Amino acid sequence: MTRISGAWSSHDTVVLSVKMAAHLSYGRVNLNILREAARKELREFLDKCAGSKAIVWDEYLTGPFGLIAQYSLLKEHEVEKMFTLKAGRLPAADVKNIIFFVRPRLELMDIIAENVIGEDRQRSQRDFHILFVPRRSLLCEQRLEEQGVLGSFINIEEYILDLIPYDGDLLSMESESAFRECYLENDQTSLYHTAKGLMTLQALYGTIPQIFGKGECARHVANMMLRMKREFAGSQNQILPVFDSLLLLDRNVDLLTPLATQLTYEGLIDEVYSITNEVILEPRRTPRSQPEVNSYIEDCIAQQDPLIKILRLVCMQSVCNNGLKQKVLDYYKREILQTYGYEHILTLSNLEKAGLLKPQTSTRNNYPTIRKTLKLWMEDINEQNPNDISYVYSGYAPLSVRLAQLLVRPGWRSIEEVLKMLPGPHFEERQQLPSGLHKKRQQGENRTTLVFFLGGVTYAEIAALRFLSQMEDGGTEYVIATTKLINGTCWIKSLMDKLEAPPF
């Protein structure tokens, strides 16, 4: 594993990069406070394990931890060796403590059990510890008990790393399966973690007076936050609020944006590197009419273009047309399965469940009305000196960011009818502040809004919100938070499943 910036790279031993997430203090909100709180908790746990230490890493966690802790911090607390979690025996290490840093996944517990049993056979006098990130799991502890190793652990604790600062205006939970869990598996675990992360933010930066939201998941998160606040009603937060408002947005409110190719520098880097440098150049002229679109997709399938590209195009056509005619949908499915293999039948089913692929159930298509009212397609965009967020997709404005922009001015009441056409409820909640904590705004002082994308955000959307923050007459600066930083490729991949061949 090799990651570019702020992470750790690994062959057999994990080497921590000294380069940390830059500029956490430069923005309107000092996100270094959040990072320091996470570092303090990590130091406290390491100090509980007295003596020399080796950390065994769940490989997925090395990137997020690289943004929190430098190698020097771990070394100060007697961490001498680091390894990637693998089946079999642990590498040799002359240390007193072995600490497993892992996500609460059952398959990882089996590997840990194998590691511990291998050490016991060597009769090594070592203390074992587990740090679950971000939550401890009873099911995982039961699995360790079934494997006969639960009693080998001195400390079993959780490290609540819900929101990781990536930049001075960007936070991510790096929950790779959040969209899948919410829309395929009806699992609200990531929403609970989101609510807990937002409560942590409020503990550090003050209560957020106004909460706006759009979508079912947004409603669930807001409800959980309000319930958690009621449960801690005895202890009032006395910190002057840094954020004026919170906007919670479901990813399925805007399914089109991640499917499009991003045209900002950071977005293009993300698109290109996520497909291992295989740069696909699209023709400048894009097909406009439905027959042209159908023909273009048919040609791509016939040429056996990458399956991800085909799925993105088919889903984009479906989203823009409120579904596909049953005959067209059946044709695409048949061609995809015959060309790329019948094992992808589960993937097509998943895309339907997630709402990305569906048959037309009515002749009415709301997308043209939404597009026109929200001004999603703009002509004559000056990409060198842009004056609208649509520059990030060369003329297409991300619906999600347009909603954030219109919330500030003139307000969502002006687009009430369009909001009803989009999935899920829209709502507003107010949180009472203790007396004396109401902000007295100076003349010309900008408001600060936290925009939380539930199910992932693209770099192009981040660029669009940063553009709004920098507008002289914008009046609002944005901090962006998300369950995961995504692009179209990794997003579709998270929904892919292969039908396994029977074992005979």
Helices and strands as residue ranges (DSSP letters): E 8-10, E 14-16, H 32-48, E 53-57, G 59-61, H 62-66, H 71-76, E 79-84, E 97-102, H 106-121, E 127-132, H 138-146, G 150-152, E 153-158, E 164-167, E 170-172, H 178-183, H 189-205, E 210-214, H 216-231, E 245-250, G 251-253, H 256-259, H 265-274, H 290-302, H 307-320, H 326-340, G 342-344, H 345-353, H 367-373, G 389-393, H 399-408, G 412-415, H 416-421, E 426-430, E 447-454, H 459-470, E 476-482, H 488-493
